Amino acid sequence: MKERSKAAVLASFAGDALALGAHWIYDTDQILKRFGRIENLLGPSPDSFHPTKTKGDFTHYGDQMLVLLESLADLNRFDLRDFSERWRALFNGYEGYVDQATRMTLSRYAEGKTWRDPGSPSNDLAGAARIAPLVCLYADDLDALVASAREQTRMTHADHWTVEGAEFFARVVHAILHGQTPGDAISDVVKEHYTGSAIEKWVQQGRGSVGKESVKAILAFGQSCHAPEAFPGVIHLIEKYPDNLKEALVQGVMGGGDSAGRGMLVGLVLGAHNGMQGVPEAWITGMRRRDHLLRLIEGILAS
């Protein structure tokens, strides 16, 4: 289980890093023309949302996920206050892109709100997509995993279904680490916790699109960050490529839009299922913070 927990975290970071070069380009024909089929880590163009980044870096999503991993590694537990303080420090003079959810949450802190208060009302699925480090720490403690996944999401993204989405993926990954296939895990979590909900609808949409080409399916759902559009796309990629993490993440990037948020969740789930052999070595070695990541992950797993 430790090896697959490690893979889940690394694949989630890799999903973010792979998306960096084409992140938030919505014209899929333009992506194909400019980059070809994106199978390797790329640096962003000067006119992108991430002009200060370079090949092997993370987007602002991955940077936040790294802060969470550092907090967990230092404390050997999830502490919302500590994560909040580190998260705010990250954005003190941050040279990367600062999204609306982050700006709104920082404004709330400036107004006197504390780490106990919910963050922005954003429904961007990226808030839920940061949870991979928690899986590394709480693979054997479902209650702690669910509670911490919800809390870390709510700190910046207080939308009800975004927080529920974090719990959904936490439960799915926990089930996979304990022996279920992605498809069975998704089915059981929906049946036990989300029958009749928006999440059940999004899962059905994603599953119903598996016969379509992935880029076309993502375009049909919508390429944006918002959970009602992003969630079905994540499910599509997981269900269509359960045993091929590389293809799932490549197709997610080629689908354009918020490919980083999608990639973090797809990498998390399929990394847990496929283990380290499913994560391309070039993606791992190409991440500029690779050594730091490995030290943190291996420290948590050894504790």
Summary of the structure (lengths in Angstrom):
residues: 303
radius of gyration: 17.3
end to end distance: 14.3
largest distance: 49.9
contacts: 1131
relative contact order: 0.19
helix: 67%
strand: 1%
